[in-house]
Amino acid sequence: MKVFIDAQRCQGHGRCFSLAPSVFGFDELGNGHVLGDGVVEGESLALARLAEANCPEHAISIGES
């Protein structure tokens, strides 16, 4: 599975990188971004789904890689 962040929706609340620091980072403005190529599996996928469910802007999506 692959994780995406919609940069237009992200407002930098930081829940994604707080909940899944192995999947998400933040830029110089504090907005979230996906680390690496965004492909996740196992525990990282579970954490990415937790972050997706807790994103107040619904900026995170997970789909086929």
Secondary structure, DSSP 8 states (H G I E B T S, - for coil): -EEEE-TTT-----HHHHH-TTTEEE-TTS-EEE-TT-B--HHHHHHHHHHHHH-TT--EEEE--
